[in-house]
Amino acid sequence: MNAPLQTVPQLIASARQALQAGGNPLLAVEALNEAVKQAPRDIGLILYLGDAHHAAGQKTEAGHAYGIGLKLAQQINPASIPEGIRQALRRAEARRAEYAAAYEGFLRGRLPSGAIEPRFDQALDILLGRRKIFVQQPTKFYFPGLPQIQFYDTALFDWASELESKTDQIRDELIAVMAETDAFAPYLPEEDTFRPHLSSTALQGSLDWAAFYIWQDGRYVEENARRCPVTAAAFQNVPLDLMPGKAPSVLFSRLKPGAHIPPHTGLVNTRLIGHLPLLVPGPAWLRVGNEVHHWQEGKLVVFDDSIEHEAKNEADETRVVLLFDFWRPEITAREREQITVLMEAISDYTGDEPPRKQDPL
């Protein structure tokens, strides 16, 4: 005959006995594994299993059990967790941190001496669970075979230093525009329904995020360009993604103190977004994927907006960047031509007004 199945209380008692001084923690692991099969969502039981693995020197298995227990605890009301379980959760967090530090120390100890390359350092962070993996997820059009780069090295663009050199002149034009009361308009108009993930936010119809356009969705705004001639001329050598009725957009993007643009992704992955920071009075940041960049006046930033991104102005004064979109360098001239024709054909077929360019912050 098969031995009768032990109940969870019996298994816990067996584990407790096995963990007593001079006992065998491996027997406790065996008993608690069986108990968890019978009660797979019992947080205390799972944490106890982690303790047994820890006592047995099985740190990988202990970390796994602790992780499950901590995740389950996040799904319930903290006020309902007994103090004994709270203590076990704190112990689990501390031990996982201890395991992670030991693992990282071991790995770094094997690496060659010298500075760690930035991409390798990011890969190590992902391996250790400190960063998530983000990929291109454009909402309307995906072009395959492009590298997954969150922030680009601006040294790759031969026009970048020339644009940066015009920062002071462009800022002077911006300040003159800002002196006019009605120069800026909400980036998200009241009637904007094309981007529900942003239009449902407090930013819709708000001047907290506002724009002054030199180019707007492929239309050259001559009146504004005349008021900002240096800004308008600064893009002669930039490969703007010219598509009638769609692109490019070149604008002063203003973010008021405390304004937060929530996480979102852009329409297409065939472009990149450039920011030339003009007014950065204090802490203000842009997150793209798992990297956070803090704007610095006159320092160009280039990023892929088809990867999830968000921005916030934490300063007490207004942040303004010169924002523009341009062709990704990996897309050939022939591909650019085909993409442009395709976008025009889509608009002609659907009969819709071409959508505004999305999400460049």
N, C-alpha and C positions, 0 to 999 in steps of 0.2 A: 504493500500500500504506500501511496505517496504521503509524505509528512504533511500535516495540516498547515495551511497558510498562516503565517504569523500576522497578527494585527499590527497596526502602526504603533500603538503604545508598547507592545511587546518588543518590536524592533528597536524602538527608541531606548528601551531599558537595556537591551543587549548592547547597543552602541555605547550607552553611558558606562556600562560595566567594562567594555573593551577599552574605553578611553581613560579609565582610572589608572593611577600610578602603577607602572609596571605592566600595563595592559598592552593590547595589540590594536593600534589604530586602524590597521587594514581590515580587521574584523568589523570595526565600527563603520568603515566605509561601505563594506558589503551589506551590512544591515540597513544603513541609511539609504543606500541606493535602492534597495527593495522597498523601503518605506516611501521614498519619493515617487516610485512608480504607482503606488496606491493613492498618494495625495500630491499630485504634481504641481499644485498651486499653493501649497503650504509654505509660506515664506520662512517661518521659523525652522521648519524641517530642512529646507534647502540650505539655509545659512549654517545649520548644524552639520550638514554634509560637507560644506566648505571647511568648517572647523576640523572635521575628521581628516579631510584631505591634507589640510595644513599640518596637522599633527603627524601625518604619515610622510611628510616631506614632499607631497605631490602638489607643488605650487601652481602648475598649469591647471590641473583639475580643480584646485581650490579657487583659483581666480575665475574659472568658468562658472562654478556653482555660486560664488558670491555675486557675479554679474547677473545671473538669472534672478537671484533673490532681490537685488537692488532694482532691477527692471520691474519686477512684480510689485514692489513697494511703491513705485512711481504711479501705479495705476489705481491706488486706493487713497482715501482721505487720510492725510497724515495724522489727524486728530484721533483716528480709530486705531492707530498702531500702539500696542502695549509698550511700556517702557523697556521691558526686557528685550523685545524685538528691536526697538530703537537702538539699544546698546549694541545688539548684534549687527545691525546695519552699519553703525559707525565703525565697528571693528572690521567689517567687510570692506568698507571704503578705504580704511587705513591700510589694510593688508594688500588690497589691489594696487594702491599707490606704491607700496613697498615693493611688490613684485615688479611693477612697471619700471621703477627706478633701477632695480637690480638688473632687469633685462636690458634696459637701455645702456646701463653702464658696461655690461658685458659686451654688447654689440659695438659700442663706441671704442671699447678697449681693443677691438680687433682691427679698427680702421687705421689706415696710414696716417702718420702725423701730418699736421698742416691744416689749413682752412678747409672746411667742408663746403662743397659746391652747393649753391642755393637749391637747385632742383633735387639733388640727393638729400639734402636736409628736409625738404618737403616730403619726399618719399618716405623718409624715416618717420616723420611725424604721422603720416597716414598709417604706416605699419604699426605704430604704437598707439593708434586710436586717438591721436590728438587733433587730427584733421579729417574731414569727410572728403570724399571724391565727388567733384562736380564736373559735368560735361556740358557740351553745347545742347541746348534744348529750345531752339527758336520756335515761336508759336505759329509761324505761317510757312516758312520755306527753309528746308534743310539741304545744304550742299555737302555731299560726302567727301571724305578724304582730306579734311582740313585738320591741322594740328590743334590739340586742346591746350591752348595757352591763355591763361587768365589775364595777366599783365604782360605786355610786350616790352622788350628792351628798346627804348626810343633811338638808340644808336643804329638800329636797323633801317631807319628812315632818313634818307639824305636831306630831306627838307626840314627836319625837326629843329636843328640848331638855328636855322634862319628864322623860323617862326618864333622860337623862344627869344631871339634877339630883339623882337619887336614888342615884347611884353609891356614896356613902359609906355610906348606910343599907343598901343591898343588899350591899356588901362586908362590913359587920358581920355580917349574917346568914350570909353564906358562911363567914366565919371560925369562927362558932359551929358550923356544920355540919361543917367540916373538922376540928374538935376531936374529933369522934366517929370511932372507928376504922373502922366498917363503913358509913358513910353513903354512900360512892360505890361504884358497880358498874362493871365494864368496859363501855365504850360498845359494843363488839363482843363479845357473849356467846360462850362456847365453842361453843354449838350453832347459832350464826348461819350459815346457808348461803345466805341470800338475796342476799348481795353478795359473790360469789366474788372480785372484783377487790380487795376490802379484807379479806375473811375469810381469805384465804390469806396474809396478812401476819402479822408477829409481834405485831400489836396485838390479834388475836383472843383473847379471854379475859384480856387484860392490863389491869392498872390503870394502865399508862402513859398510856392515853387512857380517862378514866373520866367518869361522868355522875351527877348528882343531879337528878332530874326534879321540876319543878312541874307540867308537863303532859307526858304521854308518849303519843305517837301518838293524840292526841285524847281521852285520859283524864286528867281532873283528879286529880292525886295529892293527896288532901285532907290526909293526914298530913304530907307534906312542905310543903304550902302553909301549914299551921298553924304550922310551924316557921319559915317565912320569909314572914310576912304582908306586909311591904313589897314584897318581890319579886313575890309573887302578885298584889298589887293594882296593880303598876306597869304592867300590860298592859291596863287597862280601856279605854284610848283607842287601842290598837294593833290594826289590823285582822287579827287572827290568822285563819289559814285553817282555820276550824272544819269538820272532817269527822269524824264519829263513827268511831272505830276507826282513824283514819289521821293526823289532824293537829288541832291543832298539837303541836309539841314545844317546851317551854321548859325549859331546864336549865342548871345550872352545868357547863360543859365543862372538864375538867381535863386538862392535858397536862404530863407530868413532864419533868424536864430531859433533853434529848437526844432526846425522842420526835419521830418524823417520821410524819406522815400522808401517804401517797404520793399521786401525782396520780390523780384520779378525777373523775367527774361525778355529779350527783344524779339522782333518779328523774324529776322533772318540772320544767318551766320555768314553771309557773304561780305560783310562790312566789319570795320573796326570803329571804335569811338575814340576820339581824342579830346582831352581836356587840357586847356592852357589856363592854369589858375591865375586869376587877376587880383581878387580880393579874398584873402584868407586871414581873417582877424584873430583866429584862435582855433581850438580843436574842431576839426571837421574831417570826416573820413568817407572813404568809398570801399565797400567790400565787394570783391568779385570772387565767387567760388569760396575757397578757403583762405584767401589772402585779403588783408586789410591794408589800404594805402591811405596815408594822411597827406592831403594836398599841401604843396608848398608853392608860393607865388613864383611864377616864371619857370617852373619845372613841369615840362610836358608829361602827361600820363596818357597811355594808349592801352585800351582793354577790349575784350570780346564781350559785347553785351548780350550775346546769345547764351552766356553762362549766367546763372542766377547771381544777381547783384542788388545792392541797396546802398543808400547814402544817408548821412545825417550831418547837420550843422550843429555842433554842440557849443559853438561860440556865442557870445552875447551880441554879435553884430552879423551883418549879412555876408554870406559867401557868394562869390560870383566866379564862374569859369567861362572861358570861351569854348564852346562845345561844337564838335563837327564830326561827321561820319565820312568815311572814305573806303575805297576798295581794300580788301585784304591783299597783301602782297603775294600770297600763294595762288591766287586766281589769275589765270592767264588772260591776255588781251582777248583772245577768241572766246573764252568762257565768259568774260565780262559782257561781250557783245550778245552772246546767247542769253545770258541772264536778263539783260536789259530788255531784249525782245520778248522774252517769256513774261516778264512782269507787265509789259504793255499789253500783251495778248490776254493775260488774266483779267486785267481791268476792262478791256474791250468786251470780253465774253460775259463777264458777270454784270456789266453795266453799272457797277458801283463806282462811286467817287473813290479815287485812289486814297487809301488810308494814310493818315499822317504817320510820319516816321515815329517809331516807338522807342521809348525807354532809354534815351541816352544819358539821363540824369543831368 
